[in-house]
Amino acid sequence: MLVQLFERVQFFLQRLNCYTGIPLTASMTELLGKIMAQVLSILALSTKTMKERQISESIHSVYPFSIDYDYGIETLLKKLVGRADIEDAVQRLDTLTKEEGLMTAARNLAVTHHVNDNVTTIQGVVTATKDSTQLSPTFSRTYSSFPNSLL
């Protein structure tokens, strides 16, 4: 389970590296902050889990034949660490990263439409310029001397 957690953290940090080179919206910056806080929470829970396992293993090595004592330690560790804490943290990270994906898709759609609007505007300017230059006899001679492949 910890390996999967660390993989998710690694993937987020790789995406975060990509985000640092581009301008972000305020809502995306806020969402990335929430994801980063969740990553830190997961790292804290993971550290706590590893420390508790080390304590359990140390006690078990000192009292290897004490089944009741070992059972009591395992029960205590489950209460202290609680699988629910880790599962909740992973679920929250999953929810936030899904939201990140949706927000990125929405931003891509907005940028695509902006580019499309710019292309349409440029096409209009090119058409208007072409129409106005065809009316000028001097420019028509110059314009017609260019090879079609350059136009």
N, C-alpha and C positions, 0 to 999 in steps of 0.2 A: 504494500500500500504506500509506503514512504517513497519507493522508487517512482511510482506513478505521480505522486505529488511533486517530486523534484522535476520530473519531466514537464509537467504542466507549468511549473514556475519557469523552467528554462525556455519553453516556447513563448511565454508571455514576455520574458526579458528580451528575447530575440525580436519580437514585434515592437517592444518599447524602443529598442535601438533604432528601428526603422522610423518610428514616429518622431524621434528627436530631430530628424532632418527636414521635417515638413511643418508648415503652419497648421495648427489645430484649432478647432472651434472651442469655445469655452465649455460646452457640454462634453465634448470628447476629453478635454483636459481633466474635467471633474471625474468622469468615468474612469480614466486611467489612474487617477489618484485613489479612487475607491479600490480598483483592482490591486494597485500596489500595496495599499493598506491590508487587503486580504492576503496577499502573498506574504507580507511580513507576519501576519497572524498565523498563517500556515507554518512558516519557518519556526515561529515560537513554539507552536504545538508540537512540531516535529522534534525540536530540540528537547522539549520537556519529555516527550515519549522516549527518546533515546536515553536521556538521563535516568528515567524511571526504570528502563530495562537494565541499565548498568547496575543500578542499586539492587534490583531483583536478582540479577545474576551473581552479584557479590554476596548477597545474603544466602543464596542457594549454595554457593561454593563453601561458605562457612558451615552451614547446616544442611548437608546434602541428603540426610536421611529423614529429615523432618517434613513429612507430607502435610501435616496440618499447618505448620508454620509457612510452608511454601504456598499453600492454598490461601492462607490469610494475606500474604504479601500480594498475590495475584489479584485478589479481590480488592485490596487497597489500591493497587495500581489502576485497576479498571475504574474505580471511583475517582481517583485523582486525575487521570488522563482522560478517561472516558472516550470510547470509540465514537460516541455521538458528537463530541466536540470536533473531531477530525472530519467526520462525515459531513457535519454541518458546514465546516470551513470549505471543504471541497465543493459541496453543493452551491454555496454562495459564490465561490470562484467560477464555477461553471455558469451560473446565472449571469454574472458580470461579464464573462468573456463572450457569451452568446449576445448580450446587449452590445458589446463592443463590435462584434461582427455585423449586427443589424445597423448600428450607427455608421460603420464604415461603408456599408452598402448604400445607405441613404446619402451619405456624403458623395460617394462616387456618382450616384444618379444626379445629384445637384450639379456637380462639376461637369458631367457629360452634357447636361442641358445648357449650361453656361457656354461651353465650347460650341455647341450646336448653334446657339444664338449668335455667337461671334462669327462663326462661319457664314451664317445667313446674312449678317450685316456686311461682311466683307464681299460676299457674292453680289449683294446689291450695289455696293460702291464700285466694284469692278464692272458690272453691267452698265451702270450710269456713266462711268468714265469711258467705256468702250463706245457707248451710244453718242456721247458728246464729242468724242474725237473723230468719229466717222463723219460728223457734220463739217469738220474743218478740212479743207482741201489740202493744206500743207501737211497736216498730220497724217491724212489718209495716204499720201504718197510715201511718207516715212514709215508709217505703220505697215503698209502693204509690202515694203521691201524686206521685212523680217521673214525668216523662214517660219512656216507654220508650227514647226516643232518647238519653237521658242515661245509661242503665244499661248 
